[in-house]
Structure formats: C-alpha cells, structure tokens
Amino acid sequence: MKKSCFLFVVLICFFSSSLVFSQEKAKPEVSFSSGAGYMSDDSGNGSFQYVVGGVNFVKDNYLIGPFFNFTNVGVEFGGYKLTAQEITLGPNFAIWGDLSDKFQYSAWLAPGMKYFSDHGKNNNLTEEAWQEDWGLYGISGVNISDKDNRWFRNYKLQLQYQKNIVSSRRGTWTQGENITDSINVKAVNKAYFKTQFEIVVKKINLGKKGRFEPKLVVSYLYDSGAKKSAFEYGSGVAISFSRGSRYFEAFSLQYRARYDLEFADRLDLVEIGVDFVNLYKLLIK
C-alpha cells in the first residue's frame, strides 16, 4: 500500500511536469522557500521548521510542476514531549490573471502524499510511543490584489487539509511495576482542516519594485483527532511584488493567538517565512 501510494504521487508529478514541458515556450522555474515557527501556552512550548522546493514549468499565465516539503517539529506541552518529521511530495498548480478591471488574482493548488514519523514521551511516566503514517495533504489558496491599492481591498484566502490513511503505532506502557515493550496502541488521528483569511490594510511601496504589506489575520482550525475547533486572530507583515498580473511573496511574519470555542485557553504562535527565489527576483534580478 505504501509503495503504491508513493508510486502514484511520483507518476502524477511526472505527468503534470511533462504536460507543460512538452509544450512550446514552457520555461522551467525553480522554487525554494523555508520557514519556522514558535508556539507556547501555560503548559509548554515548541517550534517547527520547514523547507519547500520544486521545479515548475511556466507557460502563459499558469504553471505545473512537482514539489516537496520537509517539516521538523519539536514540542513539549503538559509534560509530553513530541518530536516529528514529515515529508510531502506532490504536484503544484498555479494560475493568475485579471479578475476584473479593478482586481487581479493568483490561485494555487498543491495536493500531495505525506509520510509522518514521530516519537512521543511522557516525562513524568515511563510511557512513550512511536508512530508512522502515510496520508494525504493539500494546500490551496487565492490572492486578490486591488490595482488601485485601496484601503482593505487586498485579500488572501488559504485552505489546508491533512489525513493519515495507513498508520502503525507501538509503545512502552507502564503496567503496575512492569514495563511491556512494543505494545501495539491505537494510532493518533492526525487529520485536520484549516482555513485562513488575510486582509492587507494597505500596500506601501518600497522603491520601484517591492511593497510592504501590513495584514490582519483570522483563521479557523478543526482538529479531527481531538474533535475540537479553534480560532486564530492576529496580524502580520509581508514583502511582495508583482510581475504583470502574477503575485510574488518574498517574506512574511505573523503573530496569531489561538483560542478554543470557550476562549478559555490561549496558544501564542509566531511564524516567519522566506521565499529565497522570490527574494532574489526582488533584490537582484
């Protein structure tokens, strides 16, 4: 099953890339970005780091190509320490153009197959678990830009979905005074859905090329494993530029506060991201 899923994703990536590359005037374009985040609440804290790369083939107002994503996570909340690594592989699609006389748009879709590997340990007890999963991951979104750069008229909507399909989990659990090794335990459900909406207060020109974007951010998260909903509210900044009707983001920084439905607990998140290829295009090319 695992080999079949991986082969299926590889074939999709190869087909999507060759579809555009075989056409005349299709241009290859490398993508490479990275980011990191920090989170904390009253019970603990943690961080994550990610790297995303790929090769896209651009023709007219759209592109297709394979991408990969590697994510590393290390957190400790409530005395439970979790370390995790995730690898995603899939095809990347994007399209852009004029939405109307006043607005331009850029839209993207990146579905993929994800491999999970994590280790969790309770510091107060002799309990720990190792879990491996194969599953689905997808991210999509649309950016709408106001040609006249009016106040509160530039928007970004992003959707994320994740679901583990094939899972295996083992652990060591305390039973009285004895520890039994390699117990098969129920796998954790890692499925979630998240939607995030960003609105730019107003784009501020940085010379002739770049723009500084102060933002307001709101998002909704549903954790299928915990069967809980959460809301995030915050603000951020970004540095962007455009080439024709195509939108590029080179840098982003956000702070978001996550609350449950009762607003009883708050989780603080800070996230930074840099697209190195777009930064090169902005500063040098």
Buried (B, 14 or more C-beta within 10 A) or exposed (E): EEEEBBEEBBEBBEEBBEBBBEEEEBEEEEBBBBBBBBBBBEEBBBBBEBEBBBBBBBBEBBBBBBBBBBBBBBBBBEEBBBBBBBBBBBBBBBBBBEBEEEBBBBBBBBBBBBBBEBBBBBEEEEBBBBBBBBBBBBBBBBBBBBBEBEEEBBBBBBBBBBBBBEBEBBBBBEEEEEEEEEBEBEBBBBBBBBBBBBBBBBBEEEEEBBBBBEBBBBBEBBBBEEEEEBBBEBBBBBBBBBEEBBBBBBBBBBBBEBBEEEEEEEBBBBBBBBBBBBBEBBEEE
